[in-house]
Amino acid sequence: MIEGHGDDSYKYKRPITANFSSNVYSKVDLSCLKAHLCAHIESIGNYPEPEPYTLEARLATEYHLPADAVCVTNGATEAIYLIAQTFRGTNTAIVQPTFSEYADACRMHGHKITSLYRLPEAKDGYLLPEKVQMLWLCNPNNPTGTVVDKKYLTELIRHNSKVGFVIDQSYEYFTLHPLFSPSEAVEFPNVLLLHSMTKRYAVPGLRLGYVTGNGGLLKRLRVNRMPWSVNQLAIEAGLYLLENDVPNSLDVSGYLQETARLCAVLGSVGGLEVWATETHFMLVRLRFGKASALKEYLAGEHGILIRDASNFDGLDEHFFRIATQTREENDRLVDAIKQWMVI
């Protein structure tokens, strides 16, 4: 695990009052879920199911899938490491820049890693490099916010039938672009689709994710899954959220409109290059100065936290990532960056 993930507010003496560093949208009313978990707190006195069968079955019902087509994990991160372990020693390609845990997990389990900075086009026959046995793709991608077109991705999978595709859709709720549904993923014999209840419901402390895919592939994952990897409260929360959802004032369309506004306002600030995004977070490049210096200034002087993105493969010391917050918080960020620019 690399040093320098987002949401590292614990490093700062001044309280962080506006957190742009995490891609989890925190303005979700979890009061009903918290009350439900408090009412079931005695359940922590017993072991959870060795494997989260009940939650897997509930998710399978939700998506009209066979029960063996869902594998619940301790967050999407456990799924990443579990896949890397199951397919250890594979010739793996990772579409960069992206979430560092893919490469970390693959290195831990002896994969031979290749970084790709572009995917093959139709004129290339959609063919990946000959030695590639597994491709990791984040869609929407962290940190760039780009989305690979669903029709293109379908062609890529069909033209590379011997390649295993790991498609991380942890941010699927935060884009209006069409993505694979779990039922569509199951139709492919070589696709594993990652999902994050952590991101969807803003419960990162519970660590709850799941994989959907061909039952044969998931059977191989389960061989390596540790017993009791998903705790009892996380299972209880997952069941509750699927039955009741949570009061959520987030209008995704309106949220993305605010993201577009923030992009435009930042783009008008001299010295910033804002990359186009198709989700709720964006990558920004400083034309001068270091992202680490900007991060320290914002945290220390304004109580605002951003993500220094210099440690993503393919990026440098000038990049930072932010996730859209409320309009008021977004304007605070822009004003604070303007102040830093003139120091």
Residue pairs with C-beta under 8 A, 6 or more apart in sequence:
1 100
1 101
1 104
2 100
2 104
2 311
3 311
4 308
4 310
4 311
5 307
6 21
6 22
6 23
6 305
6 307
6 321
7 19
7 21
7 22
7 24
7 204
7 305
8 21
8 305
9 16
9 19
9 21
9 299
9 305
11 299
12 299
12 300
12 305
14 299
14 300
14 303
15 303
16 299
16 303
16 304
16 305
17 303
17 304
18 302
18 303
18 304
18 305
18 325
18 329
18 332
18 333
19 26
19 304
19 305
19 325
20 304
20 305
20 306
20 307
20 322
20 323
20 325
20 329
20 333
21 305
21 306
21 307
21 321
21 322
21 323
22 204
22 307
22 323
23 142
23 171
23 199
23 280
23 281
23 323
24 198
24 199
24 202
24 204
24 323
25 174
25 199
25 202
25 250
25 255
25 280
25 323
26 202
27 202
27 249
27 250
27 325
27 326
28 201
28 202
28 246
28 248
28 250
29 246
29 247
29 248
29 249
30 201
30 202
30 203
30 246
31 247
32 244
32 246
32 247
33 201
33 203
33 237
33 240
33 241
33 246
36 236
36 237
36 240
37 233
37 236
37 237
37 240
40 233
40 236
41 233
43 232
43 233
43 236
44 231
44 232
44 233
46 232
47 228
47 232
48 228
48 230
48 231
48 232
48 235
49 228
49 235
50 227
50 228
51 222
51 225
51 227
52 72
52 230
52 235
52 238
54 235
54 239
55 72
55 230
55 235
55 238
55 239
56 67
56 70
56 71
56 72
56 210
57 67
57 70
58 238
58 239
58 242
59 65
59 70
59 72
59 210
59 238
59 242
60 66
60 67
60 69
60 70
62 242
63 70
63 181
63 182
63 183
63 212
64 183
65 182
65 183
65 186
65 212
66 186
66 215
68 215
68 218
68 219
69 182
69 186
69 212
69 213
69 214
69 215
69 218
70 182
70 210
70 211
70 212
70 218
71 79
71 210
71 211
71 212
71 213
71 218
71 221
71 222
71 225
72 208
72 209
72 210
72 230
72 235
72 238
73 79
73 82
73 209
73 210
73 211
73 225
73 229
73 230
74 207
74 208
74 209
74 229
74 230
74 231
74 234
75 196
75 198
75 204
75 207
75 208
75 209
76 168
76 170
76 194
76 195
76 196
76 198
76 209
77 101
77 207
77 209
78 207
78 209
78 229
79 194
79 209
79 210
79 211
79 221
80 101
80 102
80 105
80 166
80 168
80 194
81 101
81 105
81 108
81 109
82 221
82 224
82 225
83 105
83 166
83 192
83 211
83 221
84 102
84 105
84 106
84 108
84 109
84 111
85 105
85 108
85 109
85 224
86 220
86 221
86 223
86 224
87 109
87 111
87 133
87 134
87 164
88 109
88 110
88 111
89 109
89 110
89 111
89 112
90 106
90 111
90 112
90 133
90 134
90 164
91 111
91 112
91 114
91 131
91 132
91 133
91 134
92 106
92 111
92 112
92 113
92 114
92 132
92 133
92 134
92 135
92 136
93 113
93 114
93 115
93 116
93 128
93 129
93 132
93 134
93 135
93 136
94 102
94 103
94 106
94 113
94 114
94 115
94 116
94 135
94 136
94 313
95 116
95 117
95 119
95 135
95 136
95 137
95 138
95 141
96 115
96 116
96 117
96 312
96 313
96 314
97 143
97 144
97 312
97 313
97 314
97 315
98 136
98 137
98 138
98 141
98 142
98 143
98 312
98 313
99 138
99 142
99 168
100 311
100 312
100 313
102 136
102 138
102 166
102 168
103 113
103 313
106 113
106 136
107 113
111 134
114 129
114 131
114 132
115 313
115 314
116 135
117 314
119 128
119 148
119 152
119 156
120 126
120 127
120 128
120 156
122 155
125 159
126 155
126 156
126 158
126 159
126 160
127 159
127 160
128 135
128 156
128 160
128 163
132 160
132 163
133 162
133 163
133 164
134 163
134 164
134 165
134 166
135 160
135 163
135 164
135 165
135 166
136 166
136 168
137 148
137 153
137 165
137 166
137 167
137 168
138 168
138 170
139 147
139 148
139 153
139 167
139 168
139 169
139 179
140 146
140 147
140 169
140 171
140 172
140 174
140 175
140 177
140 278
140 279
141 147
141 148
142 170
142 171
142 281
142 321
143 281
143 283
143 307
143 309
143 312
143 315
143 319
143 321
144 275
144 277
144 283
145 275
145 276
145 277
145 278
145 279
145 280
145 281
145 282
145 283
146 276
146 277
146 278
147 175
147 177
147 179
147 278
147 279
149 177
150 177
150 178
150 179
150 180
153 167
153 180
156 165
157 163
157 165
157 188
157 190
157 191
161 189
161 190
162 190
163 190
164 190
164 191
164 192
164 217
165 188
165 190
165 191
165 192
166 192
166 194
167 180
167 185
167 191
167 192
167 193
167 194
168 194
169 179
169 180
169 193
169 194
169 195
170 194
170 195
170 196
170 198
170 199
170 209
171 196
171 199
171 279
171 280
171 281
172 179
172 195
173 199
173 200
173 252
174 199
174 252
174 255
174 256
174 279
174 280
175 256
175 278
175 279
176 252
176 253
176 256
177 278
180 191
180 193
182 193
182 195
182 212
185 191
185 192
185 193
185 212
185 213
186 212
186 213
186 214
186 215
188 213
188 214
189 214
189 216
189 217
190 214
190 217
191 213
191 214
192 211
192 212
192 213
192 217
192 218
192 221
193 211
193 212
193 213
194 209
194 210
194 211
195 209
195 210
195 211
195 212
196 208
196 209
197 203
197 206
197 208
197 209
197 210
197 238
197 241
198 204
198 206
198 207
198 208
198 209
201 241
201 246
203 237
206 231
206 233
206 234
206 237
207 230
207 231
207 234
208 230
208 234
208 237
208 238
211 218
211 221
255 280
255 324
256 279
256 280
258 324
258 327
258 330
259 277
259 279
259 280
259 281
259 282
259 324
261 327
261 330
262 282
262 322
262 324
262 330
262 334
263 274
263 276
263 277
263 282
265 330
265 331
265 334
266 272
266 274
266 282
266 284
266 334
266 337
267 273
267 274
269 334
269 337
269 338
269 341
270 341
271 286
271 287
271 288
271 289
271 341
272 284
272 285
272 286
272 287
272 337
273 284
273 285
273 286
273 287
274 282
274 283
274 284
275 282
275 283
275 284
275 285
277 283
280 323
280 324
281 321
281 322
281 323
281 324
282 321
282 322
282 324
283 309
283 315
283 319
283 320
283 321
284 319
284 320
284 321
284 322
285 318
285 319
286 294
286 318
286 319
286 320
287 318
289 318
289 340
290 310
290 317
290 318
291 306
291 308
291 309
291 310
291 317
291 318
291 319
291 320
292 308
292 310
292 317
294 306
294 320
294 337
294 340
295 305
295 306
295 307
295 308
295 320
297 336
297 340
297 343
298 304
298 305
298 306
298 333
298 336
298 337
298 340
299 305
301 336
301 339
302 332
302 336
304 332
304 333
304 336
306 320
306 321
306 322
306 333
307 320
307 321
307 322
308 319
308 320
309 315
309 319
309 320
309 321
310 316
310 317
310 318
310 319
312 319
322 333
324 330
325 333
